[in-house]
Amino acid sequence: MEDKIMMSTVLGNVKGMCDLMMHGTIESSTPAVHGAFQCALDDMLCMQNRIYNEMSAKGWYPAEQAEAQKIANIKQKFSNTQ
């Protein structure tokens, strides 16, 4: 399997695990369970970041710079809703 495809698949799986750990953290009924899920979530987020950084360094996960005007429009939109 090509490295790019394999890393993309792993990144998708890790993102899914982040989602599960986040929901486990939110829905925890005791401090101990909450702490366990939160620790696992932190670990998954670190893993996701390392994979993303590696893919980005190889040009496999290009990111586009957002236009300043679009950012300003979104800021304005949400500042009016408060």
C-alpha positions, 0 to 999 in steps of 0.5 A, a space after each residue: 500500500 502506498 505510504 500516502 494512502 496508508 497514512 491518510 487511512 491511519 489519520 482518519 482512524 485516529 480522528 474517529 478515535 478522537 471523536 469517541 474519546 471526546 464523547 466519552 469524556 463529555 458523557 463520563 459519570 465519575 471523575 475517574 472515568 472522565 480522567 481516563 477518557 480525557 487522558 486518552 483523548 489527549 494522547 489521540 490528539 497528540 498522535 493526530 497532530 504528529 501524523 498531520 505534521 508528517 503528512 503536511 511535511 511530505 506535501 500529502 495534506 496541503 492546506 490553503 491560506 484563508 482569505 483575509 476578507 473571508 475571515 473578517 466576514 465570519 468574525 463580523 457575522 459571529 460578533 453580531 450574534 452575541 
